[in-house]
């Protein structure tokens, strides 16, 4: 009713600091939502993303480094190497590239959601 409308209007007037005090989990949920596109892609079309990750070492590196950027507490604009040593980042990329495991690493998301092995 009217109380809900007025409450919603009040949220528009509050500062971000006040909203953070009222709803401390909102920033976490917003960041989670922003970073879930990869999950949807891998859980619905793992073969597509697997083919893309197996096609180009540059593309694979971009995919992995973007994940490191999104999943580390790195202030924006973020350079993942500021948080994780470049040697570790390159090792991660090389393990996926040398073993050609981009596709299998994507399939686990679909298998987890459907409850069946795709092998």
ROKOLKOL-807967 format. One record per residue (C-alpha): x, y, z; residue number from 1. Coordinates in steps of 0.001 Angstrom, whole numbers. Example, Ala and Ser with C-alpha at 12.3 -4.5 7.8 and 13.67 -1.06 7.14 Angstrom:
<pts>
<pt u="12300" v="-4500" w="7800" pos="1"/>
<pt u="13670" v="-1060" w="7140" pos="2"/>
</pts>
This chain:
<pts>
<pt u="0" v="0" w="0" pos="1"/>
<pt u="861" v="3603" w="630" pos="2"/>
<pt u="3454" v="2707" w="3261" pos="3"/>
<pt u="5359" v="597" w="675" pos="4"/>
<pt u="5305" v="3405" w="-1872" pos="5"/>
<pt u="6527" v="5940" w="670" pos="6"/>
<pt u="9196" v="3514" w="1866" pos="7"/>
<pt u="10417" v="2995" w="-1688" pos="8"/>
<pt u="10462" v="6745" w="-2278" pos="9"/>
<pt u="12485" v="7242" w="891" pos="10"/>
<pt u="15132" v="4823" w="-410" pos="11"/>
<pt u="15555" v="7042" w="-3437" pos="12"/>
<pt u="16342" v="9987" w="-1168" pos="13"/>
<pt u="18811" v="8170" w="1089" pos="14"/>
<pt u="22514" v="8452" w="499" pos="15"/>
<pt u="24501" v="5357" w="-493" pos="16"/>
<pt u="25972" v="5326" w="2999" pos="17"/>
<pt u="22498" v="5207" w="4574" pos="18"/>
<pt u="21400" v="2444" w="2180" pos="19"/>
<pt u="24524" v="467" w="3087" pos="20"/>
<pt u="23578" v="711" w="6768" pos="21"/>
<pt u="19980" v="-326" w="6098" pos="22"/>
<pt u="20788" v="-3115" w="3651" pos="23"/>
<pt u="24431" v="-4159" w="4133" pos="24"/>
<pt u="24114" v="-7162" w="1812" pos="25"/>
<pt u="22959" v="-5154" w="-1242" pos="26"/>
<pt u="26469" v="-4327" w="-2553" pos="27"/>
<pt u="27429" v="-7991" w="-2311" pos="28"/>
<pt u="24269" v="-9097" w="-4117" pos="29"/>
<pt u="24741" v="-6461" w="-6818" pos="30"/>
<pt u="28327" v="-7585" w="-7431" pos="31"/>
<pt u="27230" v="-11220" w="-7453" pos="32"/>
<pt u="24512" v="-10483" w="-10010" pos="33"/>
<pt u="26942" v="-8528" w="-12199" pos="34"/>
<pt u="29373" v="-11440" w="-12260" pos="35"/>
<pt u="26979" v="-14353" w="-12862" pos="36"/>
<pt u="26836" v="-14128" w="-16662" pos="37"/>
<pt u="29724" v="-16554" w="-17004" pos="38"/>
<pt u="27854" v="-19068" w="-14833" pos="39"/>
<pt u="24786" v="-18889" w="-17037" pos="40"/>
<pt u="26857" v="-19232" w="-20210" pos="41"/>
<pt u="28837" v="-22209" w="-18922" pos="42"/>
<pt u="25829" v="-23966" w="-17418" pos="43"/>
<pt u="23706" v="-23688" w="-20565" pos="44"/>
<pt u="26239" v="-23829" w="-23421" pos="45"/>
<pt u="29474" v="-25380" w="-22147" pos="46"/>
<pt u="30443" v="-26700" w="-25591" pos="47"/>
<pt u="30316" v="-23207" w="-27085" pos="48"/>
<pt u="32469" v="-21609" w="-24427" pos="49"/>
<pt u="34767" v="-24655" w="-24490" pos="50"/>
<pt u="35378" v="-24235" w="-28217" pos="51"/>
<pt u="36088" v="-20548" w="-27751" pos="52"/>
<pt u="38519" v="-21158" w="-24887" pos="53"/>
<pt u="40348" v="-23802" w="-26934" pos="54"/>
<pt u="40706" v="-21645" w="-30046" pos="55"/>
<pt u="43031" v="-18875" w="-28944" pos="56"/>
<pt u="45558" v="-18527" w="-26116" pos="57"/>
<pt u="44841" v="-14786" w="-26096" pos="58"/>
<pt u="41106" v="-15395" w="-25760" pos="59"/>
<pt u="41680" v="-17926" w="-22989" pos="60"/>
<pt u="43953" v="-15485" w="-21170" pos="61"/>
<pt u="41379" v="-12700" w="-21496" pos="62"/>
<pt u="38628" v="-14949" w="-20098" pos="63"/>
<pt u="40715" v="-16117" w="-17132" pos="64"/>
<pt u="42194" v="-12710" w="-16330" pos="65"/>
<pt u="38737" v="-11127" w="-16397" pos="66"/>
<pt u="37630" v="-13709" w="-13816" pos="67"/>
<pt u="40620" v="-12902" w="-11612" pos="68"/>
<pt u="39729" v="-9221" w="-11937" pos="69"/>
<pt u="36107" v="-9849" w="-10984" pos="70"/>
<pt u="36795" v="-12264" w="-8128" pos="71"/>
<pt u="39615" v="-10493" w="-6312" pos="72"/>
<pt u="39313" v="-7483" w="-4059" pos="73"/>
<pt u="41010" v="-5233" w="-6541" pos="74"/>
<pt u="39980" v="-1568" w="-6730" pos="75"/>
<pt u="38765" v="-417" w="-10126" pos="76"/>
<pt u="40333" v="49" w="-12571" pos="77"/>
<pt u="41803" v="-3295" w="-11629" pos="78"/>
<pt u="44964" v="-4945" w="-12810" pos="79"/>
<pt u="44810" v="-8580" w="-11607" pos="80"/>
<pt u="48614" v="-8613" w="-11379" pos="81"/>
<pt u="48316" v="-6077" w="-8546" pos="82"/>
<pt u="46609" v="-8779" w="-6454" pos="83"/>
<pt u="47951" v="-12068" w="-7830" pos="84"/>
<pt u="51566" v="-12405" w="-8999" pos="85"/>
<pt u="51836" v="-12386" w="-12807" pos="86"/>
<pt u="53683" v="-15703" w="-12662" pos="87"/>
<pt u="50648" v="-17319" w="-10982" pos="88"/>
<pt u="48259" v="-15764" w="-13502" pos="89"/>
<pt u="50288" v="-17051" w="-16438" pos="90"/>
<pt u="50641" v="-20483" w="-14821" pos="91"/>
<pt u="46867" v="-20657" w="-14503" pos="92"/>
<pt u="46384" v="-19749" w="-18159" pos="93"/>
<pt u="49079" v="-22206" w="-19288" pos="94"/>
<pt u="47561" v="-25108" w="-17341" pos="95"/>
<pt u="44241" v="-24590" w="-19130" pos="96"/>
<pt u="45926" v="-24068" w="-22515" pos="97"/>
<pt u="48406" v="-26980" w="-22335" pos="98"/>
<pt u="45742" v="-29441" w="-21168" pos="99"/>
<pt u="43036" v="-28015" w="-23467" pos="100"/>
<pt u="40662" v="-28108" w="-20509" pos="101"/>
<pt u="38592" v="-24974" w="-21141" pos="102"/>
<pt u="35642" v="-27084" w="-22291" pos="103"/>
<pt u="35800" v="-29609" w="-19481" pos="104"/>
<pt u="36109" v="-26838" w="-16932" pos="105"/>
<pt u="32921" v="-25293" w="-18364" pos="106"/>
<pt u="30991" v="-28573" w="-18447" pos="107"/>
<pt u="31108" v="-28976" w="-14678" pos="108"/>
<pt u="28662" v="-26074" w="-14350" pos="109"/>
<pt u="26057" v="-27796" w="-16535" pos="110"/>
<pt u="26650" v="-31126" w="-14823" pos="111"/>
<pt u="26158" v="-29516" w="-11427" pos="112"/>
<pt u="22842" v="-27978" w="-12493" pos="113"/>
<pt u="21448" v="-30993" w="-14333" pos="114"/>
<pt u="22808" v="-33649" w="-11987" pos="115"/>
<pt u="24164" v="-35776" w="-14821" pos="116"/>
<pt u="27610" v="-36386" w="-16250" pos="117"/>
<pt u="28106" v="-35201" w="-19843" pos="118"/>
<pt u="31121" v="-37428" w="-20604" pos="119"/>
</pts>
